[in-house]
Amino acid sequence: MADDRRLTVIVVPHGDLETRTYEISYGRLRFYLLLFITVAVAVALVLALWFPIAAQAGRVPALVRENERLHAERAQVTELARTLAEVEAQYERVRQLLGADTPSGDDQPILPPLRPRPDTATTDTGDDAAMIDGVIQEWPLEARGFITRRVSDGADHPGVDIAASRGSLIRAAGHGVVRIAGIDDVYGYYVVIDHGGGVQSLYGHADTLLVSAGASVASGQPLARVGTSGRSSAPHLHFEVRIDGKPVDPLRFVAAP
């Protein structure tokens, strides 16, 4: 059964004897009220969703600027990394060509003595040459290398520095027995071979040792690989020959291939 009830609104204007009457059914009133509530809820939902979106949208320009700044910084870092790699490559080439022991002070020797030495270095004598002849006979590297410093080359330096690529094989200059295969603050990783008759040879600044103390080695046998351990500024071999603890010039008995 339909609801025929109506709501009547009588409007009496001030100072006017004529009144106005408005009627609306309860069904239509409920419809308009429901429509109003629906629209109000929809508007509230739209506003609730719009404000966060608007806030995020407001951040977009700042995020774009930040992204552009990060891209620019990344490009700068990439360029710096490329430049650094080029500088390191050039530096390594210079080290390989010019590497040698660098004295750390005027009051410090470049290399410690293999044995206690006299106050003054000695040069080769005929007797020394006779003792070493046939004992020291092999170039101590598989490659030719480049001599960067000689015995007593203007300073207290009892050996020869031979620049070579890192990892090149260091070979025994003659047959003998390995007396020392270890590490030293100055020599780094080094090997000492006793050839008998008071003759010893030393191989310093190695990267890796391939023999151990007590081993017998043949002339030309690999002992280690070239490195820059110890007090060294570039990959090279520090090569010494001594007779009874006195340094002699190895280049009198061996020559580069």
C-alpha positions as CSV (number, residue, x, y, z in Angstrom):
1,M,0.0,0.0,0.0
2,A,1.5,3.3,-1.1
3,D,2.4,5.9,1.5
4,D,0.3,8.9,0.6
5,R,1.4,11.0,3.6
6,R,2.8,14.4,2.7
7,L,4.9,17.0,4.5
8,T,3.4,20.5,4.2
9,V,5.6,23.6,4.6
10,I,3.8,26.9,5.0
11,V,6.0,30.0,4.4
12,V,4.6,33.3,5.8
13,P,6.6,36.2,4.4
14,H,7.1,39.1,6.8
15,G,4.7,41.9,6.2
16,D,2.8,40.0,3.6
17,L,-0.6,38.5,4.2
18,E,-0.2,36.0,1.4
19,T,1.4,32.7,2.4
20,R,3.1,30.1,0.4
21,T,2.5,26.4,0.8
22,Y,4.9,23.7,-0.3
23,E,4.1,20.0,-0.1
24,I,6.3,17.0,-0.6
25,S,5.6,13.3,-0.1
26,Y,7.4,11.3,2.5
27,G,8.6,8.9,-0.2
28,R,10.2,11.7,-2.3
29,L,11.7,13.3,0.8
30,R,13.4,10.0,1.7
31,F,14.6,9.8,-1.9
32,Y,16.2,13.2,-1.8
33,L,17.7,12.6,1.6
34,L,19.2,9.3,0.4
35,L,20.5,11.1,-2.7
36,F,22.1,13.8,-0.6
37,I,23.8,11.4,1.7
38,T,25.1,9.4,-1.3
39,V,26.5,12.5,-2.9
40,A,28.0,13.7,0.3
41,V,29.7,10.3,0.9
42,A,31.0,10.3,-2.7
43,V,32.4,13.8,-2.3
44,A,34.1,12.9,1.0
45,L,35.7,9.8,-0.6
46,V,36.9,11.9,-3.6
47,L,38.4,14.5,-1.3
48,A,40.0,11.8,0.9
49,L,41.7,10.2,-2.1
50,W,42.5,13.5,-3.8
51,F,44.5,15.1,-1.0
52,P,47.2,12.3,-0.9
53,I,47.4,12.3,-4.6
54,A,47.7,16.1,-4.8
55,A,50.4,15.9,-2.1
56,Q,52.4,13.3,-4.0
57,A,51.9,15.3,-7.2
58,G,53.3,18.3,-5.5
59,R,56.5,16.4,-4.9
60,V,57.0,15.4,-8.5
61,P,58.9,18.5,-9.5
62,A,61.3,18.1,-6.6
63,L,61.7,14.4,-7.4
64,V,62.5,15.2,-11.0
65,R,65.1,17.7,-9.9
66,E,66.6,15.2,-7.5
67,N,66.7,12.6,-10.2
68,E,68.4,14.9,-12.6
69,R,71.0,15.8,-9.9
70,L,71.7,12.1,-9.2
71,H,72.1,11.4,-12.9
72,A,74.6,14.3,-13.2
73,E,76.5,13.1,-10.1
74,R,76.6,9.6,-11.5
75,A,78.0,10.9,-14.8
76,Q,80.7,12.7,-12.8
77,V,81.5,9.6,-10.8
78,T,81.8,7.6,-14.0
79,E,84.1,10.1,-15.6
80,L,86.2,10.3,-12.4
81,A,86.4,6.5,-12.3
82,R,87.5,6.4,-16.0
83,T,90.1,9.1,-15.3
84,L,91.4,7.3,-12.2
85,A,91.7,4.0,-14.2
86,E,93.7,5.8,-16.9
87,V,96.0,7.4,-14.3
88,E,96.4,4.1,-12.5
89,A,97.3,2.4,-15.8
90,Q,99.8,5.1,-16.6
91,Y,101.3,4.9,-13.1
92,E,101.6,1.1,-13.3
93,R,103.5,1.5,-16.6
94,V,105.8,4.0,-15.1
95,R,106.3,1.7,-12.1
96,Q,107.2,-1.2,-14.3
97,L,109.6,0.9,-16.3
98,L,111.3,2.9,-13.5
99,G,110.5,0.8,-10.4
100,A,113.4,0.4,-7.9
101,D,114.0,0.6,-4.2
102,T,113.5,4.1,-2.9
103,P,115.5,5.1,0.2
104,S,113.2,6.2,3.1
105,G,115.9,8.5,4.6
106,D,119.5,9.4,4.5
107,D,120.2,7.6,7.8
108,Q,118.7,4.3,6.8
109,P,120.2,1.7,4.4
110,I,118.1,0.7,1.5
111,L,118.6,-3.0,2.2
112,P,119.7,-4.9,5.3
113,P,122.9,-7.0,5.0
114,L,122.6,-10.6,4.2
115,R,125.3,-11.1,6.9
116,P,127.2,-8.6,9.1
117,R,129.4,-6.7,6.6
118,P,132.5,-4.6,6.9
119,D,132.0,-0.9,7.1
120,T,132.9,-0.4,3.5
121,A,131.7,-2.3,0.5
122,T,134.2,-4.3,-1.5
123,T,134.5,-4.7,-5.2
124,D,135.3,-7.9,-7.1
125,T,138.8,-9.2,-7.0
126,G,140.4,-11.9,-9.1
127,D,140.0,-14.4,-6.3
128,D,136.3,-13.5,-6.0
129,A,135.8,-14.0,-9.8
130,A,137.5,-17.4,-9.5
131,M,135.3,-18.5,-6.7
132,I,132.1,-17.5,-8.5
133,D,133.1,-18.6,-12.0
134,G,130.9,-21.4,-13.0
135,V,128.7,-21.1,-9.9
136,I,126.7,-18.0,-10.7
137,Q,125.9,-18.4,-14.4
138,E,122.2,-17.9,-15.1
139,W,120.3,-14.6,-15.6
140,P,117.9,-14.6,-12.6
141,L,114.7,-13.8,-14.6
142,E,112.9,-15.6,-17.3
143,A,112.6,-12.2,-19.1
144,R,115.3,-9.7,-19.9
145,G,113.9,-7.0,-17.6
146,F,115.4,-3.6,-17.3
147,I,118.3,-2.7,-14.9
148,T,117.2,0.3,-12.8
149,R,120.0,0.3,-10.2
150,R,123.4,-1.2,-9.8
151,V,125.6,-2.2,-6.9
152,S,126.7,0.8,-4.9
153,D,125.1,3.1,-7.5
154,G,125.8,6.3,-5.6
155,A,124.5,4.8,-2.3
156,D,124.7,1.8,0.0
157,H,123.1,-0.7,-2.4
158,P,124.6,-4.2,-2.4
159,G,122.6,-5.6,-5.3
160,V,121.1,-5.0,-8.7
161,D,117.5,-4.0,-9.3
162,I,115.9,-5.4,-12.4
163,A,112.4,-4.1,-13.3
164,A,110.1,-6.8,-14.7
165,S,106.4,-7.5,-15.0
166,R,104.7,-8.6,-11.9
167,G,104.4,-12.4,-11.9
168,S,107.5,-13.0,-14.0
169,L,109.5,-16.1,-12.9
170,I,112.6,-15.5,-10.8
171,R,115.2,-18.2,-11.5
172,A,118.2,-19.6,-9.6
173,A,121.4,-18.1,-10.9
174,G,123.2,-21.3,-10.0
175,H,122.6,-24.6,-8.3
176,G,122.6,-24.8,-4.5
177,V,120.5,-25.2,-1.4
178,V,117.8,-22.8,-0.3
179,R,118.9,-21.4,3.1
180,I,116.1,-18.9,3.5
181,A,112.7,-18.6,1.9
182,G,110.7,-16.1,3.9
183,I,109.7,-12.5,4.4
184,D,111.6,-9.4,5.6
185,D,110.4,-5.9,6.3
186,V,112.8,-4.6,3.6
187,Y,113.3,-7.5,1.2
188,G,109.7,-8.5,1.3
189,Y,109.4,-12.1,0.2
190,Y,112.9,-13.3,-0.6
191,V,115.1,-16.4,-1.2
192,V,118.7,-17.0,-0.2
193,I,120.6,-19.8,-2.0
194,D,123.9,-21.2,-0.6
195,H,126.0,-22.2,-3.6
196,G,128.9,-23.5,-1.5
197,G,132.3,-22.1,-0.9
198,G,130.9,-19.0,0.8
199,V,129.0,-17.9,-2.3
200,Q,125.3,-16.9,-1.8
201,S,122.7,-15.3,-3.9
202,L,119.6,-13.4,-2.8
203,Y,116.4,-12.7,-4.6
204,G,114.1,-10.0,-3.0
205,H,110.7,-8.3,-3.4
206,A,109.0,-11.4,-4.7
207,D,105.2,-11.7,-5.0
208,T,105.1,-15.5,-4.4
209,L,107.7,-18.0,-3.3
210,L,107.9,-21.3,-5.1
211,V,110.5,-23.0,-3.0
212,S,111.1,-23.6,0.7
213,A,114.1,-23.6,3.0
214,G,116.3,-26.8,2.7
215,A,115.3,-27.5,-0.9
216,S,118.0,-28.3,-3.4
217,V,117.7,-26.2,-6.6
218,A,119.2,-26.5,-10.0
219,S,120.6,-23.6,-12.0
220,G,117.7,-21.8,-13.8
221,Q,115.0,-23.4,-11.6
222,P,112.1,-21.2,-10.7
223,L,112.3,-19.8,-7.2
224,A,109.5,-17.2,-7.0
225,R,107.5,-14.6,-9.0
226,V,108.4,-10.9,-9.4
227,G,106.4,-8.6,-7.1
228,T,106.8,-5.5,-5.0
229,S,106.7,-6.7,-1.4
230,G,108.9,-5.1,1.3
231,R,110.4,-1.7,0.8
232,S,109.7,-1.4,-2.9
233,S,107.9,1.1,-5.1
234,A,107.4,-1.1,-8.2
235,P,107.6,-4.7,-9.4
236,H,111.2,-5.7,-9.7
237,L,113.8,-8.2,-8.6
238,H,116.5,-7.2,-6.2
239,F,119.4,-9.6,-7.0
240,E,122.5,-9.9,-4.8
241,V,125.6,-12.1,-4.9
242,R,127.9,-12.3,-1.9
243,I,131.1,-14.0,-1.0
244,D,131.6,-14.6,2.7
245,G,129.0,-11.9,3.3
246,K,130.7,-9.3,1.1
247,P,128.7,-8.0,-1.9
248,V,130.1,-8.4,-5.4
249,D,128.7,-7.2,-8.7
250,P,126.5,-9.9,-10.2
251,L,126.7,-8.3,-13.6
252,R,130.3,-9.4,-13.9
253,F,129.1,-13.0,-14.0
254,V,125.7,-13.0,-15.6
255,A,124.3,-11.0,-18.5
256,A,120.7,-10.3,-19.7
257,P,119.6,-12.6,-22.5
